[in-house]
């Protein structure tokens, strides 16, 4: 047996009349005249097959059929209202799930103010944060397992691929030294002074451009770094330096780790900088992504080299 369709305007009119128990008051509340209200109720009663109201001069009351229908009508109207609110929130980017990849060092700079701003603006959005180095983030974006990446040194051929990039900040490099290293007594360190020390670096596959930037600084200073140990994350690099396994060159934000066994010194030339970028799929029109990019402006996270959301930086 087919279920009869119950148009929502009829259910709405029925629920309002059940509240008011007065055709004039219900019509005024609905913003319609009494005859259209009576027609709506009559059509609904025809679908039910029984009267829903007892009509008498000066009095309107629900019939047993009306009493039975009223809770279901109210649930249907409430469910619709909830569904519409949820749909509007999702369409505005005020609800849903946003998956963000981030490089570990950005937890020391970009991530806290960005997340604070975004959570204040969009408390209904669920954030799924995934710590990942640059190369895995790029792969995850293309595989659609994350929505936005916060990474270092995007690839040189970024403009030709399926991803967009926006510069978030640039920062200088620092020398990472064992606290008892002779160079730790200096206020700053020239890259050439590290030539005789073994290096602890990230493996090139996890961040090819950053690796090449660091080894390029060494090459410009006249030497190829002798790599004694690799570590995937910067805190591990610093811990190994503190244990005496070598020295390193790292983004300046690493200084916030404040390890007692490690000294951080500015690097000369100070014009050498590393770039942090937000990355997302170019064809992604998700309001969640757009809202996160907009939150970068209000978070205080963006620094020199930033561009407006939705535009690729030609310097990447």
N, C-alpha and C positions, 0 to 999 in steps of 0.2 A: 504493500500500500504506500503510495507516494505521500510524503509529508507536505502539507500545505505551506506555501511561502507566506511569511508574515512580514509585510513591508515595515521598516523601522518607523516611518512616520505614524502608522497606525498604532504600533506598540507605544510610541512616545505619547500620543494623544490619550491612549488608554491609561497609561501610568499617571499622567497629570490629572485626568478626570478622577481616577481612583484616589488621588491625594486630596483634591478639592471637593469632590462629591457635589459639584455645582457646575452646570454647563457654562454659565456666564463667567464665573471666576476662572474656570479652566481655559476657556477660549481667550480671555484677556491674557492669561499667563503664556499661552502659546502664540499670541499675537495674531489670532485669526478670528473671524466671525463665528457665531454659534452654528449656522447651518453647515459650513465645511467640517466643523468638529463633529457634529451629529452624523455626517456622511462617513467620516473616518471610522467612527465607532460602529456604525451599521455595517460597513464592509468587513471589519474585523469580526463582528458577531456572525456574519454570514460564513466566514472561513471556519470559525470555531463550531458553528452549528447550534449554538445556544446563546441566549441573551447573557450579557456580561453585567448589565446594570438593571436594577428595578427603577423605573421612572414613575414618579408620582408628582402631583403639584407641590412644588416647594421642597421636594425631597428626591435624592438620588442615592441608591445604595448598591453595593456589589452583590451579585448573585453568587451561589456556590461555584459556578463556573468561573466567574470573575475573580473570586478569592483564590481559586486554584491557579489561574493564569498569572496573577500579579507578581509573585516572586520570580517566575521565569522571565517575565517581561523586564523586570528591574535588573535581573542578572544580565540579560542580553544587552540592555542599554548601557550598563556599567562596563561590560566587557568591550563593547564598541568604543566607549569613551577612553578606556585604558589602552585599547589597541591604537586609536588615533593619536593619543599622547605619545605612545612608544614610537609610532611611525614618524611623528614630527621630530622627536628627540634624535632618532637615528638619522633622519634626513638632515638635521642641523649639526650632526656630529656631537651631540650631547649625550649619546648613549652608544653602547657597542664595545668592542674589544679591539685595542690597538697594540700590535706587536712591534716592539722596538728593540733593535740590536744596538749594542754600544761597545766601544773599545774600553778596556778596563781603566785606562788612564783618564777617561772622560768622567768617570765617577768622582774625580777630584776637581773637576772644573765645570763642564757644561751641564752634566746630568742633574745635579741637585737643584739649581735654580730653575731649570727648564721644567722638571717634574713638579716643583712647587707651584709654578705659575699655571701649568696645565691642570693640575688637580684642583686648584682654586677656581678655575674657570669652568671645568667640566668634571665635577665630582661623580657623575653617573657613568663615566667611561672606565672600563676595566683595562688596566695596563699590564701587559705581559712583557717583562724586561728580560733580555737575553744577552749575557756577556759573551761577545764574540770579537775576534780580531777582524781586520779589514777584509781579507780574501773570503773568509766564510760569510761575512755579511753580504758581500756582493753576490755570492752564489745564492744565499737565502732569499735575497730580494728577487732574483730572477726565478727562483723556484716557488715564490709566493709564500714562503714560510715565515717571513717577517714583512712588515708594512713600511717601516722607516729604519734606516741605519744611521748611526752617528759614528763616523769612522775617520781615520787619518789617511791623508794622502790618497785621494781617489785616483783611479787609473788615468793615464795620459790621454787615452782614446775615449774619454767619457762621453764626448759629444756625439760619437758615432753609435753608441750602444742604446739599449732600451731604458736606461736609467737617467734621471735628472739629479744634479748635485747643486747644493747651495753652500757656499762657504759660511761657516759659523764663526770661526776665529783662526788666527794664526798666533803662534807662540815661538819664542826662541828655543835653542837647544842649551842644555847644561852638560857639563862633564860629571859623570857619576864615578866617584873615587872611594876606595877604602879610606876610612877616617885617618889612618896612619900613613897614607901615601904622601910622598914629599910634595906633590903638587897641591895637596889639600891646604897647605900653608899660604897659598896665593889667593888673592882676591878674585882673579879670573884666570882662565887657562886657554892658551892657544892650542888649536887642534894639533899642530905639529908636535907639541910637547907630549902627546900620547903615543907617539910612533913606536916607542920601545916597550909599551905595556901590552899584555894580552887583552883581548876584548871579550865581553859577554854581550851578545846581541840576540834579538829575536830572529828566528829562522826566516829566510827570505820568503818562502811560500805563504806565510801568514800575513805579510804586509810588504809586498814587493817594492812599492814606491818609497815607503819610509826606510826600508833597508837600503835601497839605492841612494836615498838622500844622505844617510849617515856615512855609508862607504864613499859616496861622492865627496863629502866634506873632507874625509881622510885623504882621498886621492888629490883633491885640490891643495892639500897641505904637504903633498909629496910622498905619501906612503899608502900601502894597502894594509888595512887592519889585520892583525893576526888573531883570528877568532879561536878562543880557547873553549868556549861553552856557549850553547844556545839555550834560551828559555822563552816560553811562549808568551808570558805576561810580564809587564814592567815591574810589578812588585817582586817577582821571582828574579828578574835580572838584577834588581837592586840588592836583594838578599844575597845573591851569589857574589856580587861585587863586595858587599860587606864581609863576606867570608874569605876574601882575599883571592878570588879566582881571576880577577882582572878589573878592567875599567869599562866604562861605556859612555855613549852619547845618547841623551834621551830628551824628550820634550820637557820644558821647564816646569810643567805642572807636577812632575814626579817629585819635586822638592817637598810637596805637602805630605809625603809619606813619613818624613822625619824619623828616619832610622838612625839609631845612635852610632852604628858601625859604618855609616856611609856619609861622605861629604859631597855636597852638590856645589859646583862652581860655574859661574857664567862662562860661556865659550866665546872666544874671539875667532873670527869676526862675528859681531852680534847681529849682523844683517841676515845670517842664516836662520831660517824659520821653518817650522813645520805647520801644515795646514790641516784643520779639522773641518769636515763637511757633513751636512745632512744629505742622505741619499734616499730616493724613492722611485718607484716605477713611473715612467713618463706618462703612461696612459691611465694611471690610477687617478680617478676623480673622487675618491673617498673624502667626505667632509672631515673625517677623523684626521687624515693626513694633513689636509689644509689647515685644520685648527692647530695641530702640533707645530707646523711651520710658522704659523702666525704667533704662537706662544713664544717662539724663539725671540721675537722682537721685544716682548714684554718681560722676559725672564732675566735680562741683563747678561745672558750667556753669550750673545753675539758680540763680536769685537771687530777689529779691523778686517777688511776684505769681504765683509758680508754684502749680500745683495738681497733684493726684495723677494718674498716667497713667490714661487712659481717661475722664477727666472734662473736660468743656468748661468753660472759664472764662467766667463771666457778665460779666466786665469787658471782654471783647474787643469 
